[in-house]
Amino acid sequence: MPVLVCLRRVLLSRLAAFAVAGLLALGLAGCASTGTPVRLDDTPRIAVISAFEPELTLLLRQLQTPVRHRANGVEFSTGTLQGKPVVLFLSGISMVNASMNTQLVLDRFNVQSIVFSGIAGGVDPSLHIGDVSVPAQWGQYLEVLMARETAPGRYTIPPRMEAQTLAPFGMLHPRPVETRSAASPAPVRKFWFTVDPKMLETARGLGPIALESCNAGVCLTHKPQLRVGGNGVSGQAFVDNAAFREYAFKTFGANVLDMETAAVGMVAYSNNVPYIAFRSLSDLAGGGEGANEMVTFMNIAADNSAKVLLAFLAAWK
């Protein structure tokens, strides 16, 4: 009997230990899943974002004292540009990637402001390939209601949504997106996400910038210009359609359209972080006479956008 009693006590003790270890593991897992993300760097920095590699090439070449970091498979490069502490990275193409990875950089670095550099499709007929647009606000043109076709070519939206929609393109009725922020936790519906007024004013004050007209033997027929102000729109679609281009200009007064900036603007708004975006025209979104021009002029546009961003950083206080 004493031996059995002893074995029983040992068994109960071990079971109790396993139970405590299991509870501790669960507790730690819970802390890890709900705790604040670990900062990779505490230096106050400007986040410099591009969507894909050609847009970031010139900026990475200019980066001083680079240090590489990784989080969730994304590579971040810290260092200085034009004497300003920055963190450079690729958001990835399209709205979900842009929003997800903009939030990631805000969580993992001490970001004081955001600047985006990249290419775009031209919408305003007065703009040309190679020009750089710096819109004052950005909206999401594919946040839409797809209306019911109640007769051939006639679309009807639910009455409760009539006041929420903008001018349609066929069955597509753009509408504001519901969002909130730490400063305004109650949900609000917004279409436009304005850039920081001080950053925009700095962009307006930039002097002449030598923008590229040629790359690898490919040249533009005009001298690229900088346009500050106006509107930009973003959506998860590559647009190469003349009719939609005309619609976007008429409905939104857009200079350009792209696949990321409005998502970045929404995340910036939610986190109360100032932002601005520089977008150079690589194509005319279907408005050109021939095939889409993006592949032909992408490098010129990417470098022109980066050049304006560098001039902005040099001037930004």
N, C-alpha and C positions, 0 to 999 in steps of 0.2 A: 504493500500500500504506500509506504513512503516514497518509493520510486515512481509510482504512478502519479502521486500528488506533485512530485518534483517536475515530471515531464509535462503535466498539465500546466503548471505555473510557467514553465519555459515557453510552451506553445502560446499561452495567452499573452505573455510579454512580447513575443515576436509579432503576434497579430496586432497588438496595440502599437508597436513601433511602425509596422507597415501602414497602419491607418493614419498615424501622425504624419509619416512621410508623404502619404498620398494627399492629405489635406494641405500640407505645406506646399507641395508641387502645384496643386490647383490654385492655391492662393497666389503663388509667385506667377503662375501663368496669367491669372487675372490681372495682377499688377502690370505685367508686361504688355497686355493687350489694351489696358486703359490708361497707362502712364503716358507722360509727355515724351515724344520722340527724342532720341539722343542727338544733340547738336554735333555736327561734324566740324564746325568752325564758329567761333564767337565774334570775329571781327565784323563790325558793321560794314555791309557791302551793298553794291548795286547788282541786282540779278540781270544778266544779259542773256537773252533767250533767242534762239533761232529754232526753226522747225526741223530742218534736215541739213546734212553736212555742208553742201556748197555755200549755204548762207552764213556759216560760222567760220569758214576757212580763213578769210582775211583777218578776222578778229582774233582767232587763236594764234596766228603768226605775230600779232602785235602784243600779245599778253606777256607781261613781265613777271618774272619769278613764279612760274606756274607750279601749282601743287594739285595733284589729282586726288579726288575722293569718289566713292561709289555708294549709291543707296538705291535699292530696288532695281538694280541693273542699269541705272542711269549714271553716266560719268559726269562729274562736276569738276571744273578747273578754276581754282582760286588764284588770284594774283592781282596785278594792277594794269589798267588801261588808261592812258592819258593821265597818269598819276592818281587815278581813283581806284580804291579797292573794289574788286568785282568778283562775281562768280559766274562763269560761263557754262552753258549746257544746252543740249538739244531737247526740246519739248517732245519731239516726235510730231508726225503730221496728223492733223485733224483735231477736232474739238475736245474729245475725251482725253487724248494724250496731253493736249495743252493744259487743260484744267487740272488733271491729275498730277502732272509733274511741276506745274507752277505751285500747287499746294505743297508738294514734296520739298521744293527748295525753300519755301517759307518755313516749313517745319524743321528743316535740318541746318539752316544757316540764318544768320542775323541780317536779314534783308531789309534795307531801308527804302528801296524803290526798285521798280522794274522797268527795263527797256527791252523792246523786241525789235529785232532786225531781220528782214526777210523779203521775199519776192511776193508779188500779187498780180492778179488780173486787173487790167484797167477797165473802168466803167465810165468815167467822165470822158466824153469825146474830145475834150480839150487837152487831155493828157496823152503822152506818148510813151512808147517803150523806152525804158531807161530812166524816166522821170522818177523822182522820189516823192511820195505822199506821206504827210504826217497829219492824219485826221485828228480832229478835236474830240470825236466820240465814235464809239463802235457799237453796232447792234448785231443780233443773231437773226439772219434772214430766213433760216430754216427751222426756227422754233415756230411750227405752223399747225394750223388746223386743216386737215384734209376733208373738204366739204363733200357732202352727199350730192350726187348728180340726180336732180329731180326732173330734168328734161334734157334732151340732147344739147350739150354745151352749157347748161345752166346748173349752177351749184348753189346749194342752200345750206347755211350754217345754223346750228341750234340757236334759238332765240336768246338763251341766257349768255351766249358768247358773242353776240353781235357787237357789243361795245368794246370788245377786247381785241378786235382784229384790224389789220391794216389792209390797204388795197391788195386784191388777190392777183395771183398769176394762175389762171385756170382754177383748179380745185384747191390750190395752196393759198391759205390765208395766214400770213405772218401775224404773230401776236407776241406781246411781252412775255418774259420769263419771270417766274416767281423766285425771289431771292430774299436773303436776309443777311445781316451782319452782326458783329458783336455790338456795334454802336446802335443798330436798329434791329433788335431781335424779332420784331413783328414782321411777318412776311409782307413784301411789297412786290408789285409787278412793274418791271422795268424793261424797256426796250434798249435805251441808250445807256452806255457806260462811258462817262466822260473821262478823258485823260486829265492828269494833274495840270491845273492852270499855270503854275509856275514853270513846270517842265515845258509846256507848250509855248510859253512866252520866251523861254530860252531858245527854243527851236526857231521861233520867229526872228530872233535877233542874230541868227547865224550869218556870218559874212559869206562871200562867194566861196563855193566849194568846187574843186576840180573833179567833176564827175566823168566817169569813163564813157567813151563812145565806141570803143573797139575792144575786142578780146579774141585772141587766137585767129586773127585774120577776118573776123566777123565784125562789121561796123554798122552803126546806126546812120540814118540819113539826116539826123538833126542833133543838136546839142542838148543833152538832158538837163532838166530844170528841177528845182526843189519847190514843192507846193505844201505850205503849212496851213492847216485848217480844213474845214469841211467834215465829211462823214466817211466812215468805212464800215463794211459789213462782212460778217464771217459766217461760214456754214460748213457742214461736213460733206461737201460736194466739190469736185473739180468742175468749174463752169467753162464750157466752150460752146456757148449758144448765144447767137446775136440777139434773139428776141428776149431772152432773160436778161442779158446785159442792158438792153434798153429799158426793160422793166425796173431793174435795180437802180438805174440812174433816175428814172422818173419817180419811183416810189420812195426811195431812201435818200435821194440826192447824193449817192455814193461816189466817191472818187475811185475807190478800189474795192475789190472783194478778195478774201483769202479764206483759209481754213482753220485759223487759230486765234487771232487777236481778240475777238470779242469774248472768247472763253477766258483768256488771260485777264481781260478787263473785269469780268465778273468775279473771278477769284481775288483780284486786287481789291475790288469794292468790298467783298465779304470780309477781307482781312484788314481793311483800312490802310492799304499800302498804295502810294502813288505810282502811276504807270504812264508810259507813253510808247508809241510804236512807230517805227520807220519802215515803210514798205515801198519797194521799187517795182515798177511795172516790167514784168518779164513777157507779158502777152496782153492781148486785148479781150480776153475772155469770150472769144468767138466773134469779135467785131472786126477782125482783120480780113483782108481780101482772100488770103490763101489759108494753108493749114495752120494749126495752132503754133504760136511762135515761142513757146516757153523754152523748149530744149535749145533753140538757136540762141536766145538772148539771156538765158538764165544766169550765166556767170557775170555778164555785165550788170544785170539788175542786182544780183546779190552783193557785188562789190560796191555798187553805188549806195545801196542802203547802208552797208557797213561804214562807208566813208562818212556819210551824214551822221551816223551814230557816234563815230569817233570825234567828229567836230562838236557834237552835242556834249559828249563827256568832257572835252577840253573846256567848254564854256560853262558847264553846270557847276554851281556853287553849293 
